[in-house]
């Protein structure tokens, strides 16, 4: 049997994750909030520092560059695996599952 390779969760909790992952499930959100608190860097300032704002949408960048989907059946925009459209849009207008 092959032994799984592990490392510590990057939030610093001490739990172990497979080397293909950075965080225990949900710990990325906690780590991001903690980092914002420690660095006192609020979301608008982060967006501006990365070149996003009214003239350059971070959401559109995620659709173009990170594989996010825009569901034509409702207002959802995000990872396709996180959404099942229940609107009355034709199946051809819905993102793949």
GISULVEN-V819737 format. One record per helix or strand of 3 or more residues. SS is the DSSP state (@ for helix, = for strand). FROM is the first residue (numbers start at 1). TO is the last residue. If there is no record, write none. Layout:
ss: {SS | SS}
from: {FROM | FROM}
to: {TO | TO}
This chain:
ss: {= | = | @ | @ | @ | @ | @}
from: {6 | 16 | 27 | 43 | 58 | 80 | 91}
to: {8 | 18 | 39 | 49 | 65 | 82 | 93}
